[in-house]
Every structure is written in structure tokens, then in C-alpha cells.
Amino acid sequence: AANNAGGVLSEQDESERLSADLALFLSDPNLQSALADGSLDLSSYSSTINSELATLERECIALHRRA
């Protein structure tokens, strides 16, 4: 999706991005299972993702500092 001159995504671009993100989210077999049995805790999931992202960010920065 291309940005307009103001750098803001159009409503259609945002909708397409949300649809793509949701499709990716729902394509995960672990999430499908958790959704099916009602055990998905989005708060816990969000915390886990944020923690994993922070770890990856630190590792990436460390790799670049060694290069």
C-alpha cells in the first residue's frame, strides 16, 4: 500500500493492512487452536509478543554493534 503525499495511509490502505495482519494472525495454528478452545488470552499474548520483540531488538542491536 502506497502512502499519499502527506505520509498518511488512506482508509482503504489501512483496511487492507488490517485484513492482511488479521489473516497472518489467524494463519498461526497455535492461535487457531487457542481460539477454538477459548483459551486465548490476548493480554497475555500481547505481553509475550512485546517481550519477544524487545529481546529480538536487543539481539539485533548487539549484532550491529559487533559488525
All heavy atoms as TSV, in Angstrom:
chain	resi	resn	atom	element	x	y	z
A	1	ALA	N	N	0.841	-1.184	0.000
A	1	ALA	CA	C	0.000	0.000	0.000
A	1	ALA	C	C	0.880	1.239	0.000
A	1	ALA	O	O	1.759	1.372	0.832
A	1	ALA	CB	C	-0.908	-0.010	1.210
A	2	ALA	N	N	0.633	2.106	-0.906
A	2	ALA	CA	C	1.450	3.311	-1.028
A	2	ALA	C	C	0.901	4.413	-0.131
A	2	ALA	O	O	-0.301	4.532	0.066
A	2	ALA	CB	C	1.469	3.768	-2.472
A	3	ASN	N	N	1.814	5.211	0.376
A	3	ASN	CA	C	1.412	6.368	1.172
A	3	ASN	C	C	1.080	7.519	0.249
A	3	ASN	O	O	1.653	7.655	-0.818
A	3	ASN	CB	C	2.536	6.786	2.117
A	3	ASN	CG	C	2.732	5.818	3.245
A	3	ASN	OD1	O	1.891	4.971	3.491
A	3	ASN	ND2	N	3.856	5.924	3.927
A	4	ASN	N	N	0.158	8.377	0.682
A	4	ASN	CA	C	-0.121	9.568	-0.108
A	4	ASN	C	C	0.928	10.624	0.220
A	4	ASN	O	O	1.819	10.410	1.013
A	4	ASN	CB	C	-1.558	10.059	0.115
A	4	ASN	CG	C	-1.808	10.538	1.533
A	4	ASN	OD1	O	-0.892	10.832	2.285
A	4	ASN	ND2	N	-3.064	10.627	1.916
A	5	ALA	N	N	0.815	11.799	-0.384
A	5	ALA	CA	C	1.827	12.834	-0.224
A	5	ALA	C	C	1.998	13.256	1.234
A	5	ALA	O	O	3.076	13.663	1.635
A	5	ALA	CB	C	1.479	14.044	-1.085
A	6	GLY	N	N	0.950	13.146	2.030
A	6	GLY	CA	C	1.041	13.538	3.433
A	6	GLY	C	C	1.644	12.468	4.322
A	6	GLY	O	O	1.859	12.670	5.506
A	7	GLY	N	N	1.933	11.301	3.758
A	7	GLY	CA	C	2.534	10.234	4.543
A	7	GLY	C	C	1.532	9.490	5.402
A	7	GLY	O	O	1.913	8.723	6.267
A	8	VAL	N	N	0.258	9.715	5.171
A	8	VAL	CA	C	-0.789	9.067	5.960
A	8	VAL	C	C	-1.460	8.011	5.100
A	8	VAL	O	O	-1.765	8.255	3.932
A	8	VAL	CB	C	-1.834	10.106	6.436
A	8	VAL	CG1	C	-2.946	9.427	7.208
A	8	VAL	CG2	C	-1.171	11.174	7.283
A	9	LEU	N	N	-1.657	6.821	5.652
A	9	LEU	CA	C	-2.328	5.773	4.896
A	9	LEU	C	C	-3.795	6.118	4.712
A	9	LEU	O	O	-4.442	6.635	5.622
A	9	LEU	CB	C	-2.229	4.437	5.630
A	9	LEU	CG	C	-0.847	3.784	5.675
A	9	LEU	CD1	C	-0.892	2.528	6.529
A	9	LEU	CD2	C	-0.346	3.456	4.291
A	10	SER	N	N	-4.306	5.850	3.530
A	10	SER	CA	C	-5.723	6.084	3.280
A	10	SER	C	C	-6.542	5.066	4.063
A	10	SER	O	O	-6.024	4.053	4.535
A	10	SER	CB	C	-6.036	5.953	1.791
A	10	SER	OG	O	-5.980	4.587	1.404
A	11	GLU	N	N	-7.811	5.331	4.178
A	11	GLU	CA	C	-8.695	4.405	4.890
A	11	GLU	C	C	-8.675	3.028	4.218
A	11	GLU	O	O	-8.653	2.005	4.891
A	11	GLU	CB	C	-10.117	4.968	4.930
A	11	GLU	CG	C	-11.037	4.184	5.835
A	11	GLU	CD	C	-12.388	4.858	6.025
A	11	GLU	OE1	O	-12.441	6.103	6.044
A	11	GLU	OE2	O	-13.369	4.119	6.147
A	12	GLN	N	N	-8.643	3.016	2.884
A	12	GLN	CA	C	-8.607	1.738	2.164
A	12	GLN	C	C	-7.295	1.006	2.432
A	12	GLN	O	O	-7.283	-0.205	2.655
A	12	GLN	CB	C	-8.776	1.958	0.658
A	12	GLN	CG	C	-8.762	0.647	-0.125
A	12	GLN	CD	C	-8.958	0.856	-1.618
A	12	GLN	OE1	O	-9.200	1.971	-2.059
A	12	GLN	NE2	N	-8.853	-0.205	-2.368
A	13	ASP	N	N	-6.165	1.730	2.431
A	13	ASP	CA	C	-4.868	1.121	2.717
A	13	ASP	C	C	-4.843	0.551	4.130
A	13	ASP	O	O	-4.326	-0.538	4.360
A	13	ASP	CB	C	-3.736	2.143	2.563
A	13	ASP	CG	C	-3.474	2.527	1.114
A	13	ASP	OD1	O	-3.868	1.761	0.206
A	13	ASP	OD2	O	-2.881	3.601	0.888
A	14	GLU	N	N	-5.386	1.303	5.073
A	14	GLU	CA	C	-5.447	0.833	6.458
A	14	GLU	C	C	-6.294	-0.434	6.557
A	14	GLU	O	O	-5.938	-1.375	7.251
A	14	GLU	CB	C	-6.020	1.918	7.380
A	14	GLU	CG	C	-5.019	2.943	7.814
A	14	GLU	CD	C	-3.942	2.392	8.725
A	14	GLU	OE1	O	-4.226	1.495	9.535
A	14	GLU	OE2	O	-2.809	2.861	8.621
A	15	SER	N	N	-7.418	-0.444	5.852
A	15	SER	CA	C	-8.303	-1.600	5.858
A	15	SER	C	C	-7.602	-2.822	5.267
A	15	SER	O	O	-7.684	-3.924	5.815
A	15	SER	CB	C	-9.571	-1.282	5.070
A	15	SER	OG	O	-10.422	-2.401	5.030
A	16	GLU	N	N	-6.878	-2.611	4.167
A	16	GLU	CA	C	-6.139	-3.713	3.536
A	16	GLU	C	C	-5.041	-4.222	4.462
A	16	GLU	O	O	-4.816	-5.426	4.573
A	16	GLU	CB	C	-5.545	-3.252	2.207
A	16	GLU	CG	C	-6.585	-3.035	1.127
A	16	GLU	CD	C	-6.013	-2.385	-0.118
A	16	GLU	OE1	O	-4.788	-2.163	-0.195
A	16	GLU	OE2	O	-6.812	-2.085	-1.022
A	17	ARG	N	N	-4.367	-3.308	5.133
A	17	ARG	CA	C	-3.294	-3.702	6.058
A	17	ARG	C	C	-3.869	-4.486	7.245
A	17	ARG	O	O	-3.309	-5.501	7.648
A	17	ARG	CB	C	-2.561	-2.455	6.547
A	17	ARG	CG	C	-1.419	-2.762	7.468
A	17	ARG	CD	C	-0.653	-1.518	7.819
A	17	ARG	NE	N	0.122	-1.755	9.009
A	17	ARG	CZ	C	0.599	-0.809	9.781
A	17	ARG	NH1	N	0.399	0.441	9.485
A	17	ARG	NH2	N	1.284	-1.107	10.846
A	18	LEU	N	N	-4.982	-4.013	7.768
A	18	LEU	CA	C	-5.622	-4.707	8.875
A	18	LEU	C	C	-6.060	-6.107	8.450
A	18	LEU	O	O	-5.855	-7.081	9.179
A	18	LEU	CB	C	-6.814	-3.907	9.391
A	18	LEU	CG	C	-7.582	-4.515	10.563
A	18	LEU	CD1	C	-6.679	-4.724	11.770
A	18	LEU	CD2	C	-8.758	-3.641	10.934
A	19	SER	N	N	-6.634	-6.223	7.254
A	19	SER	CA	C	-7.056	-7.530	6.750
A	19	SER	C	C	-5.868	-8.467	6.601
A	19	SER	O	O	-5.940	-9.649	6.971
A	19	SER	CB	C	-7.763	-7.379	5.406
A	19	SER	OG	O	-8.982	-6.699	5.563
A	20	ALA	N	N	-4.758	-7.949	6.076
A	20	ALA	CA	C	-3.555	-8.773	5.919
A	20	ALA	C	C	-2.996	-9.193	7.273
A	20	ALA	O	O	-2.602	-10.351	7.463
A	20	ALA	CB	C	-2.502	-8.013	5.116
A	21	ASP	N	N	-2.960	-8.254	8.221
A	21	ASP	CA	C	-2.464	-8.576	9.569
A	21	ASP	C	C	-3.351	-9.618	10.244
A	21	ASP	O	O	-2.847	-10.546	10.882
A	21	ASP	CB	C	-2.400	-7.318	10.439
A	21	ASP	CG	C	-1.286	-6.368	10.045
A	21	ASP	OD1	O	-0.413	-6.760	9.245
A	21	ASP	OD2	O	-1.299	-5.222	10.538
A	22	LEU	N	N	-4.664	-9.473	10.096
A	22	LEU	CA	C	-5.593	-10.422	10.699
A	22	LEU	C	C	-5.441	-11.799	10.063
A	22	LEU	O	O	-5.439	-12.822	10.763
A	22	LEU	CB	C	-7.032	-9.919	10.567
A	22	LEU	CG	C	-8.098	-10.742	11.265
A	22	LEU	CD1	C	-7.801	-10.897	12.753
A	22	LEU	CD2	C	-9.462	-10.113	11.068
A	23	ALA	N	N	-5.281	-11.843	8.741
A	23	ALA	CA	C	-5.087	-13.128	8.054
A	23	ALA	C	C	-3.811	-13.805	8.545
A	23	ALA	O	O	-3.798	-15.021	8.792
A	23	ALA	CB	C	-5.043	-12.913	6.543
A	24	LEU	N	N	-2.741	-13.034	8.720
A	24	LEU	CA	C	-1.489	-13.588	9.228
A	24	LEU	C	C	-1.678	-14.117	10.650
A	24	LEU	O	O	-1.253	-15.224	10.979
A	24	LEU	CB	C	-0.392	-12.521	9.187
A	24	LEU	CG	C	0.978	-12.948	9.681
A	24	LEU	CD1	C	1.538	-14.084	8.818
A	24	LEU	CD2	C	1.937	-11.766	9.664
A	25	PHE	N	N	-2.336	-13.332	11.481
A	25	PHE	CA	C	-2.611	-13.715	12.866
A	25	PHE	C	C	-3.400	-15.023	12.909
A	25	PHE	O	O	-3.065	-15.948	13.632
A	25	PHE	CB	C	-3.403	-12.585	13.538
A	25	PHE	CG	C	-3.807	-12.842	14.957
A	25	PHE	CD1	C	-2.917	-12.645	16.000
A	25	PHE	CD2	C	-5.097	-13.249	15.260
A	25	PHE	CE1	C	-3.298	-12.867	17.316
A	25	PHE	CE2	C	-5.491	-13.466	16.572
A	25	PHE	CZ	C	-4.582	-13.278	17.599
A	26	LEU	N	N	-4.439	-15.114	12.092
A	26	LEU	CA	C	-5.310	-16.285	12.111
A	26	LEU	C	C	-4.695	-17.496	11.414
A	26	LEU	O	O	-5.200	-18.610	11.559
A	26	LEU	CB	C	-6.655	-15.948	11.482
A	26	LEU	CG	C	-7.494	-14.946	12.272
A	26	LEU	CD1	C	-8.747	-14.561	11.493
A	26	LEU	CD2	C	-7.860	-15.496	13.641
A	27	SER	N	N	-3.602	-17.298	10.672
A	27	SER	CA	C	-2.964	-18.422	9.988
A	27	SER	C	C	-2.075	-19.236	10.929
A	27	SER	O	O	-1.643	-20.327	10.571
A	27	SER	CB	C	-2.142	-17.934	8.793
A	27	SER	OG	O	-0.991	-17.229	9.229
A	28	ASP	N	N	-1.808	-18.726	12.120
A	28	ASP	CA	C	-0.968	-19.430	13.087
A	28	ASP	C	C	-1.756	-20.576	13.704
A	28	ASP	O	O	-2.775	-20.361	14.358
A	28	ASP	CB	C	-0.524	-18.442	14.170
A	28	ASP	CG	C	0.431	-19.047	15.179
A	28	ASP	OD1	O	0.247	-20.220	15.566
A	28	ASP	OD2	O	1.354	-18.331	15.600
A	29	PRO	N	N	-1.295	-21.822	13.520
A	29	PRO	CA	C	-2.042	-22.978	14.039
A	29	PRO	C	C	-2.222	-22.948	15.565
A	29	PRO	O	O	-3.257	-23.377	16.076
A	29	PRO	CB	C	-1.209	-24.192	13.627
A	29	PRO	CG	C	-0.116	-23.708	12.765
A	29	PRO	CD	C	-0.093	-22.218	12.800
A	30	ASN	N	N	-1.232	-22.429	16.282
A	30	ASN	CA	C	-1.358	-22.344	17.740
A	30	ASN	C	C	-2.471	-21.378	18.138
A	30	ASN	O	O	-3.230	-21.641	19.080
A	30	ASN	CB	C	-0.034	-21.904	18.376
A	30	ASN	CG	C	1.054	-22.931	18.222
A	30	ASN	OD1	O	0.794	-24.133	18.226
A	30	ASN	ND2	N	2.273	-22.472	18.057
A	31	LEU	N	N	-2.566	-20.278	17.418
A	31	LEU	CA	C	-3.627	-19.314	17.711
A	31	LEU	C	C	-4.987	-19.868	17.310
A	31	LEU	O	O	-5.972	-19.658	18.013
A	31	LEU	CB	C	-3.363	-17.994	16.996
A	31	LEU	CG	C	-2.156	-17.219	17.514
A	31	LEU	CD1	C	-1.894	-15.994	16.667
A	31	LEU	CD2	C	-2.337	-16.827	18.960
A	32	GLN	N	N	-5.049	-20.585	16.188
A	32	GLN	CA	C	-6.308	-21.203	15.779
A	32	GLN	C	C	-6.804	-22.157	16.858
A	32	GLN	O	O	-7.983	-22.155	17.200
A	32	GLN	CB	C	-6.129	-21.968	14.460
A	32	GLN	CG	C	-6.007	-21.079	13.258
A	32	GLN	CD	C	-5.850	-21.878	11.969
A	32	GLN	OE1	O	-5.811	-23.103	11.976
A	32	GLN	NE2	N	-5.759	-21.173	10.863
A	33	SER	N	N	-5.900	-22.943	17.403
A	33	SER	CA	C	-6.264	-23.898	18.444
A	33	SER	C	C	-6.766	-23.171	19.697
A	33	SER	O	O	-7.779	-23.548	20.284
A	33	SER	CB	C	-5.053	-24.764	18.782
A	33	SER	OG	O	-5.331	-25.605	19.865
A	34	ALA	N	N	-6.041	-22.121	20.084
A	34	ALA	CA	C	-6.431	-21.367	21.276
A	34	ALA	C	C	-7.766	-20.660	21.079
A	34	ALA	O	O	-8.580	-20.584	22.002
A	34	ALA	CB	C	-5.338	-20.360	21.642
A	35	LEU	N	N	-7.991	-20.152	19.867
A	35	LEU	CA	C	-9.286	-19.523	19.584
A	35	LEU	C	C	-10.406	-20.555	19.634
A	35	LEU	O	O	-11.491	-20.292	20.161
A	35	LEU	CB	C	-9.269	-18.844	18.209
A	35	LEU	CG	C	-8.552	-17.504	18.123
A	35	LEU	CD1	C	-8.385	-17.096	16.673
A	35	LEU	CD2	C	-9.299	-16.440	18.904
A	36	ALA	N	N	-10.144	-21.737	19.087
A	36	ALA	CA	C	-11.171	-22.782	19.029
A	36	ALA	C	C	-11.580	-23.266	20.414
A	36	ALA	O	O	-12.757	-23.513	20.659
A	36	ALA	CB	C	-10.677	-23.957	18.185
A	37	ASP	N	N	-10.610	-23.384	21.321
A	37	ASP	CA	C	-10.967	-23.904	22.649
A	37	ASP	C	C	-11.195	-22.804	23.689
A	37	ASP	O	O	-11.434	-23.079	24.854
A	37	ASP	CB	C	-9.942	-24.922	23.135
A	37	ASP	CG	C	-8.575	-24.332	23.444
A	37	ASP	OD1	O	-8.461	-23.106	23.590
A	37	ASP	OD2	O	-7.608	-25.124	23.544
A	38	GLY	N	N	-11.117	-21.538	23.260
A	38	GLY	CA	C	-11.419	-20.428	24.159
A	38	GLY	C	C	-10.321	-20.087	25.138
A	38	GLY	O	O	-10.543	-19.335	26.083
A	39	SER	N	N	-9.118	-20.619	24.923
A	39	SER	CA	C	-8.042	-20.386	25.891
A	39	SER	C	C	-7.143	-19.205	25.535
A	39	SER	O	O	-6.179	-18.932	26.243
A	39	SER	CB	C	-7.181	-21.648	26.036
A	39	SER	OG	O	-6.496	-21.925	24.825
A	40	LEU	N	N	-7.441	-18.497	24.449
A	40	LEU	CA	C	-6.595	-17.389	24.037
A	40	LEU	C	C	-6.815	-16.186	24.950
A	40	LEU	O	O	-7.911	-15.664	25.061
A	40	LEU	CB	C	-6.882	-17.001	22.583
A	40	LEU	CG	C	-6.043	-15.855	22.026
A	40	LEU	CD1	C	-4.563	-16.227	22.032
A	40	LEU	CD2	C	-6.487	-15.505	20.628
A	41	ASP	N	N	-5.749	-15.762	25.596
A	41	ASP	CA	C	-5.764	-14.569	26.443
A	41	ASP	C	C	-4.958	-13.496	25.713
A	41	ASP	O	O	-3.730	-13.547	25.683
A	41	ASP	CB	C	-5.139	-14.898	27.799
A	41	ASP	CG	C	-5.004	-13.691	28.714
A	41	ASP	OD1	O	-5.395	-12.577	28.309
A	41	ASP	OD2	O	-4.512	-13.869	29.841
A	42	LEU	N	N	-5.659	-12.549	25.080
A	42	LEU	CA	C	-4.967	-11.555	24.262
A	42	LEU	C	C	-4.019	-10.683	25.072
A	42	LEU	O	O	-2.981	-10.258	24.566
A	42	LEU	CB	C	-5.978	-10.690	23.512
A	42	LEU	CG	C	-6.711	-11.389	22.374
A	42	LEU	CD1	C	-7.714	-10.434	21.736
A	42	LEU	CD2	C	-5.747	-11.922	21.336
A	43	SER	N	N	-4.327	-10.439	26.325
A	43	SER	CA	C	-3.439	-9.645	27.158
A	43	SER	C	C	-2.115	-10.376	27.361
A	43	SER	O	O	-1.039	-9.798	27.224
A	43	SER	CB	C	-4.102	-9.356	28.500
A	43	SER	OG	O	-3.236	-8.637	29.331
A	44	SER	N	N	-2.215	-11.653	27.667
A	44	SER	CA	C	-1.012	-12.469	27.843
A	44	SER	C	C	-0.261	-12.598	26.525
A	44	SER	O	O	0.968	-12.502	26.476
A	44	SER	CB	C	-1.392	-13.853	28.370
A	44	SER	OG	O	-0.265	-14.689	28.435
A	45	TYR	N	N	-0.991	-12.802	25.445
A	45	TYR	CA	C	-0.384	-12.925	24.121
A	45	TYR	C	C	0.368	-11.647	23.776
A	45	TYR	O	O	1.511	-11.685	23.314
A	45	TYR	CB	C	-1.469	-13.216	23.080
A	45	TYR	CG	C	-0.967	-13.286	21.660
A	45	TYR	CD1	C	-0.266	-14.390	21.207
A	45	TYR	CD2	C	-1.200	-12.237	20.778
A	45	TYR	CE1	C	0.199	-14.453	19.902
A	45	TYR	CE2	C	-0.747	-12.297	19.474
A	45	TYR	CZ	C	-0.044	-13.402	19.041
A	45	TYR	OH	O	0.415	-13.449	17.751
A	46	SER	N	N	-0.251	-10.504	24.026
A	46	SER	CA	C	0.378	-9.215	23.752
A	46	SER	C	C	1.655	-9.045	24.565
A	46	SER	O	O	2.679	-8.604	24.043
A	46	SER	CB	C	-0.605	-8.087	24.057
A	46	SER	OG	O	0.008	-6.845	23.883
A	47	SER	N	N	1.611	-9.401	25.837
A	47	SER	CA	C	2.800	-9.291	26.691
A	47	SER	C	C	3.928	-10.178	26.180
A	47	SER	O	O	5.093	-9.775	26.157
A	47	SER	CB	C	2.463	-9.680	28.129
A	47	SER	OG	O	1.560	-8.760	28.677
A	48	THR	N	N	3.578	-11.386	25.760
A	48	THR	CA	C	4.578	-12.316	25.236
A	48	THR	C	C	5.209	-11.759	23.962
A	48	THR	O	O	6.437	-11.776	23.810
A	48	THR	CB	C	3.941	-13.700	24.946
A	48	THR	OG1	O	3.421	-14.217	26.168
A	48	THR	CG2	C	4.939	-14.668	24.353
A	49	ILE	N	N	4.389	-11.268	23.057
A	49	ILE	CA	C	4.896	-10.708	21.804
A	49	ILE	C	C	5.792	-9.502	22.082
A	49	ILE	O	O	6.876	-9.374	21.505
A	49	ILE	CB	C	3.736	-10.318	20.861
A	49	ILE	CG1	C	2.959	-11.555	20.423
A	49	ILE	CG2	C	4.244	-9.540	19.650
A	49	ILE	CD1	C	3.771	-12.593	19.686
A	50	ASN	N	N	5.377	-8.621	22.982
A	50	ASN	CA	C	6.192	-7.447	23.306
A	50	ASN	C	C	7.526	-7.861	23.916
A	50	ASN	O	O	8.568	-7.278	23.599
A	50	ASN	CB	C	5.443	-6.512	24.256
A	50	ASN	CG	C	4.393	-5.708	23.548
A	50	ASN	OD1	O	4.502	-5.433	22.362
A	50	ASN	ND2	N	3.354	-5.313	24.265
A	51	SER	N	N	7.522	-8.864	24.768
A	51	SER	CA	C	8.745	-9.357	25.382
A	51	SER	C	C	9.677	-9.964	24.333
A	51	SER	O	O	10.884	-9.695	24.320
A	51	SER	CB	C	8.403	-10.388	26.453
A	51	SER	OG	O	9.577	-10.961	26.982
A	52	GLU	N	N	9.111	-10.783	23.448
A	52	GLU	CA	C	9.913	-11.398	22.399
A	52	GLU	C	C	10.474	-10.341	21.447
A	52	GLU	O	O	11.631	-10.428	21.024
A	52	GLU	CB	C	9.093	-12.427	21.620
A	52	GLU	CG	C	8.761	-13.655	22.439
A	52	GLU	CD	C	7.827	-14.624	21.727
A	52	GLU	OE1	O	7.379	-14.343	20.591
A	52	GLU	OE2	O	7.546	-15.689	22.303
A	53	LEU	N	N	9.688	-9.339	21.140
A	53	LEU	CA	C	10.136	-8.268	20.260
A	53	LEU	C	C	11.286	-7.484	20.909
A	53	LEU	O	O	12.282	-7.172	20.247
A	53	LEU	CB	C	8.973	-7.329	19.929
A	53	LEU	CG	C	9.275	-6.185	18.975
A	53	LEU	CD1	C	9.790	-6.706	17.643
A	53	LEU	CD2	C	8.031	-5.339	18.762
A	54	ALA	N	N	11.177	-7.193	22.187
A	54	ALA	CA	C	12.240	-6.470	22.892
A	54	ALA	C	C	13.533	-7.282	22.898
A	54	ALA	O	O	14.622	-6.730	22.695
A	54	ALA	CB	C	11.796	-6.145	24.322
A	55	THR	N	N	13.421	-8.593	23.097
A	55	THR	CA	C	14.596	-9.465	23.075
A	55	THR	C	C	15.248	-9.454	21.698
A	55	THR	O	O	16.473	-9.309	21.581
A	55	THR	CB	C	14.205	-10.903	23.468
A	55	THR	OG1	O	13.682	-10.887	24.798
A	55	THR	CG2	C	15.387	-11.845	23.401
A	56	LEU	N	N	14.438	-9.596	20.661
A	56	LEU	CA	C	14.971	-9.576	19.299
A	56	LEU	C	C	15.619	-8.234	18.976
A	56	LEU	O	O	16.656	-8.178	18.313
A	56	LEU	CB	C	13.862	-9.881	18.290
A	56	LEU	CG	C	13.355	-11.320	18.294
A	56	LEU	CD1	C	12.134	-11.449	17.399
A	56	LEU	CD2	C	14.447	-12.274	17.841
A	57	GLU	N	N	15.013	-7.161	19.452
A	57	GLU	CA	C	15.568	-5.830	19.220
A	57	GLU	C	C	16.945	-5.704	19.866
A	57	GLU	O	O	17.897	-5.225	19.237
A	57	GLU	CB	C	14.609	-4.780	19.779
A	57	GLU	CG	C	15.040	-3.356	19.510
A	57	GLU	CD	C	14.036	-2.345	20.041
A	57	GLU	OE1	O	13.364	-2.619	21.053
A	57	GLU	OE2	O	13.928	-1.279	19.429
A	58	ARG	N	N	17.076	-6.156	21.107
A	58	ARG	CA	C	18.370	-6.100	21.801
A	58	ARG	C	C	19.407	-6.945	21.074
A	58	ARG	O	O	20.557	-6.528	20.901
A	58	ARG	CB	C	18.228	-6.573	23.248
A	58	ARG	CG	C	17.561	-5.570	24.168
A	58	ARG	CD	C	17.668	-5.967	25.630
A	58	ARG	NE	N	17.068	-7.270	25.912
A	58	ARG	CZ	C	15.779	-7.459	26.216
A	58	ARG	NH1	N	14.965	-6.423	26.284
A	58	ARG	NH2	N	15.321	-8.673	26.463
A	59	GLU	N	N	19.012	-8.144	20.625
A	59	GLU	CA	C	19.941	-9.022	19.908
A	59	GLU	C	C	20.379	-8.400	18.595
A	59	GLU	O	O	21.552	-8.482	18.232
A	59	GLU	CB	C	19.289	-10.380	19.658
A	59	GLU	CG	C	19.095	-11.199	20.921
A	59	GLU	CD	C	18.297	-12.468	20.694
A	59	GLU	OE1	O	17.861	-12.745	19.558
A	59	GLU	OE2	O	18.120	-13.221	21.681
A	60	CYS	N	N	19.464	-7.775	17.877
A	60	CYS	CA	C	19.783	-7.141	16.604
A	60	CYS	C	C	20.756	-5.981	16.811
A	60	CYS	O	O	21.737	-5.840	16.072
A	60	CYS	CB	C	18.500	-6.654	15.940
A	60	CYS	SG	S	18.754	-5.982	14.283
A	61	ILE	N	N	20.519	-5.169	17.827
A	61	ILE	CA	C	21.395	-4.046	18.131
A	61	ILE	C	C	22.784	-4.566	18.480
A	61	ILE	O	O	23.801	-4.045	18.018
A	61	ILE	CB	C	20.817	-3.175	19.261
A	61	ILE	CG1	C	19.578	-2.432	18.744
A	61	ILE	CG2	C	21.861	-2.201	19.803
A	61	ILE	CD1	C	18.765	-1.752	19.828
A	62	ALA	N	N	22.846	-5.627	19.271
A	62	ALA	CA	C	24.140	-6.203	19.660
A	62	ALA	C	C	24.890	-6.716	18.425
A	62	ALA	O	O	26.110	-6.527	18.319
A	62	ALA	CB	C	23.931	-7.332	20.665
A	63	LEU	N	N	24.179	-7.338	17.498
A	63	LEU	CA	C	24.821	-7.828	16.263
A	63	LEU	C	C	25.393	-6.679	15.451
A	63	LEU	O	O	26.494	-6.773	14.913
A	63	LEU	CB	C	23.823	-8.626	15.425
A	63	LEU	CG	C	23.478	-10.020	15.918
A	63	LEU	CD1	C	22.338	-10.602	15.091
A	63	LEU	CD2	C	24.703	-10.925	15.867
A	64	HIS	N	N	24.648	-5.591	15.332
A	64	HIS	CA	C	25.099	-4.448	14.554
A	64	HIS	C	C	26.290	-3.760	15.226
A	64	HIS	O	O	27.164	-3.238	14.539
A	64	HIS	CB	C	23.970	-3.449	14.312
A	64	HIS	CG	C	23.017	-3.896	13.263
A	64	HIS	ND1	N	23.413	-4.168	11.973
A	64	HIS	CD2	C	21.695	-4.123	13.290
A	64	HIS	CE1	C	22.368	-4.545	11.258
A	64	HIS	NE2	N	21.302	-4.530	12.036
A	65	ARG	N	N	26.335	-3.772	16.530
A	65	ARG	CA	C	27.459	-3.139	17.236
A	65	ARG	C	C	28.750	-3.954	17.025
A	65	ARG	O	O	29.828	-3.391	17.047
A	65	ARG	CB	C	27.153	-3.016	18.727
A	65	ARG	CG	C	26.169	-1.920	19.004
A	65	ARG	CD	C	25.934	-1.742	20.470
A	65	ARG	NE	N	25.038	-0.606	20.695
A	65	ARG	CZ	C	24.363	-0.406	21.806
A	65	ARG	NH1	N	24.484	-1.256	22.817
A	65	ARG	NH2	N	23.577	0.629	21.936
A	66	ARG	N	N	28.612	-5.272	16.850
A	66	ARG	CA	C	29.782	-6.126	16.624
A	66	ARG	C	C	30.279	-6.036	15.185
A	66	ARG	O	O	31.420	-6.379	14.919
A	66	ARG	CB	C	29.447	-7.588	16.922
A	66	ARG	CG	C	29.396	-7.868	18.410
A	66	ARG	CD	C	29.201	-9.336	18.642
A	66	ARG	NE	N	27.934	-9.485	19.359
A	66	ARG	CZ	C	27.153	-10.539	19.325
A	66	ARG	NH1	N	27.484	-11.582	18.617
A	66	ARG	NH2	N	26.038	-10.576	20.012
A	67	ALA	N	N	29.424	-5.608	14.280
A	67	ALA	CA	C	29.788	-5.612	12.842
A	67	ALA	C	C	30.797	-4.512	12.525
A	67	ALA	O	O	30.965	-3.556	13.178
A	67	ALA	CB	C	28.540	-5.423	11.995
